[in-house]
Each structure stands twice: as structure tokens, then as C-alpha cells.
Amino acid sequence: MAKPPVFHLPRDDQRVVVIGSTGGGKTQAGVWQLSERSIDVIPWYILDYKRDKLINKIPFLKEATLTDPIAETPGVYIVHPLPDEDEAVEQFLWNIWNHENVGLFIDEAYMLKKSPAFRALLTQGRSKNIPMITLTQRPVWVTQFVFSEANYYQIFWLQHFQDRKTIQPYLSFDLEKRLSPYWSVWYDISADATFVLKPVPGEAQILERFRSRLGTVAATETAQKNIKRFRVI
């Protein structure tokens, strides 16, 4: 008798796309996933166009700009691009591509629909150890590489028929079957396995998870700075 499939989150040579309408739980699910990833091993960057409240509550979150050098220290770094900064965003993504060994969380993928660097990260990022968590509310507006290069999908209800039609060819389950609010479908492509997920943990629990995992990184970084200061003195 075959063993039932086992649910697990992606490795760092894999990527996941989280899809769902506004208010359906997509961002909270993405942030929960981030809290369970390699944030205490490599730097992870969040590209946050919407100034999302939950994202900006992450403990020990480090503000960065598009022109800063890519970090070497593990942790979560956030960048807030403006809508007219396409060229700067493009260069930032190429810097991620060149640096390697850094994670990328995209809060809204349709903002990067025309980006060659984003496509390169999606198609070549595995070999460069660039894990990606990509969120979108309108699949119809997103480059299809987001879906064709994903290893996992987490899908909440999509209100628009065209959005469901856009991603249905990549899946082996029926997107017309509506789930309860904040429930989602998780699809593991390599295993062709589908899981129905209850709502992810609440905001307080997710933030505590970040705090427990990043607190050690922050303490180590502070200790290293104190050692350097002592040596200078």
C-alpha cells in the first residue's frame, strides 16, 4: 500500500507562489512561510510595494534601500520601492542574482511583469541558491514564469474567473471548488500531491516565531559589534 504524501515547505533551491484575492489570507500565509524558512541562515529580502502592516511588524526587521549592497548577515531585510523606480528595482534584482545565497519575498508579482531580472531569478535562481516566495492577487497580470517555475502553489479563493483560468492548466485540482474563508489548497508539483490547509497561524504567533528565530541572530550581531568596538578602543 502506497504511503500518503507528506506536507513540507520548500527547500532553498525551490520556490513557492501564493495566490489569492485581496483579504483572503494570502499575505499572512506568505509571512508565515517566511517565518519558517532559512532566515537565520541567509539574508532574506522582502520587496514590499504595498507597505503591508503585518510585514512591517516583523521583529528585528532591517530597513534597506534599492542601492544598498546585498547583505551578508542572515536576517530579514525590507525594501519599499516606489512605483516609478523600475530601473532601480531592476538593478536591485540583478544584484540579488549576482550575489546568490539570498532569499527573496515578492509581495506583489504583477509589479514585476516586465522585469527581465525577475524572470532570470525565476528560471535560474535554483542553481544560485535563491529561494523565492512570490505573492500575487491577479495571476492574469503576472509573467507565466511565476507559475511554470514554481515547485509549490498555495492557493486561496480567486474571485475573478480569468485568474482561475490562468493558473488552472498548471494544476491537477479544480479551482472552481470554493473553500471556507482563509483555507487554502497546497499543491506539491513533484509529488503531484494536493493538501487542503486550515488557516495559517495568527499574527501574534507568526511574529513570535520571527522573534524566537531572529533574536539569536540579532544578539550575535550585537556581540560582534561590541567586540569590534572594544578592539578599536
Helices and strands as residue ranges (DSSP letters): E 15-19, H 26-35, E 43-47, G 55-57, E 62-63, E 75-79, H 86-99, E 103-106, G 109-112, H 116-124, E 132-136, G 139-141, H 145-148, E 152-155, H 161-167, G 168-170, E 184-188, E 193-197, H 203-232
